[in-house]
Amino acid sequence: MRAILFAAALAPALPAQGVPAPGFELQPLPYPGQAFTATLASGEIVSWDGSQVLLSAPDGALLQVLASFPAPLFASFVELAPDESYAVIGESTVGDLYRVDLSAGGAALLAHLFFNFDGEFDEAGRLVVSAATGGFSAGNDLVRVDPASGAVTNLAHVAGPSGPIALDPAGNLFYATQSDLFPAPPGSTDVLIWPAALLDGSTLLSEADALLFGLGFDGGSSLVFDPELQALYMAESNFGTGVSRIVRVNGVPQASPVLLTGTSGLWFSNLELAIAPGGAIFAAFQPPAGGTLRLNATDFGGAFERAALVPRRPELALQGPGLAGPGPFQVLFSGGQPLGHGMLAFALDAHALAAEVPYFLPGGLPLFLGLDLGHSFFVPVTYALDAAGAATASFANPGGLEGILALQGLVLHASLVPFGTTPVVFN
């Protein structure tokens, strides 16, 4: 994205023009201009638009101008060091990498890699960069850069323009291939993985040395690895086919779950995944604490947005005169799996837990339970959820139930496999 002057784009924009998959929601984030962004553990934002490197507060307020350049450059990426003491920025007008001190500020030239496109630090603090160092139509190089000396070690050479990379904690390197044609033909992007053991720099690797992780995608603009689920997420964007989405790569597109679908012509990029301890995972219908996938989106016209994709948990609500005395009342499910099922558990409110406890199903999916199972009861029926993931269960209070019950919903796929719970509600 060609740099522009930093403008008044600090307030949260509308959520990126996309539709999240069931079990997720999209939240707007502050976006300081047309820029590549990286988010510190504190929530502060480092942004690089080709003219300036800025440090902004989590709400987007400018804290510090870390570096400025006399003439605008074509920004390519910004990547935080593991200890967050500095960032490395790339630009592809000249092809330089700079090291930016996040405390004192200032940009020091680190290395020259023509047409650098993407970078990521490995667990040892070394930077891996995707850059077409030979120029147009000469393929793409994957290189390791020493962030102290700038020394470059060639790792692999592949066909096509520069594509995005990701590393897992073991040091395995993922890469989304690119087509020399623009727009990229349908099915022209594969996802490769080079095992860490091969990446010692002793031999220049090629596609033939990689394992095929995914094939037949319509393009790849950004990759990020989830170390908790051992999952790879890709922004799949293609102006020719109109595909605009974020997927969990699972071999082929037909088997790869779509997390977010954008409007045709929208370009997703700059994926960042933040996960947190506590049992919840970054998956549909989990508690929001399960993780945050940040993304940038643009149509290269008037829309430049930054957003967060987070899990959205199903919910219960209660209504009706039977909550306050004898009479009917309803329990409303919402936000569940479309055309799935719901079940209800209930207990006396004294047996609601002060803090939910994760119960791990085979395969590692946690269900968060808020009732003491030893004192809880299940309504012995399932409730069919509609196409919006909603259902209504009707009951009658004969008198005496008001103000003493705690209820929690269990939600299941159409195959009756459980996948999540609602928070506890009280009558």
Order of alpha helices (4+ residues) and beta strands (2+ residues): beta-beta-beta-beta-beta-beta-beta-beta-beta-beta-beta-beta-beta-beta-beta-beta-beta-beta-beta-beta-beta-beta-beta-beta-beta-beta-beta-beta-beta-beta-beta-beta-beta-beta-beta-beta
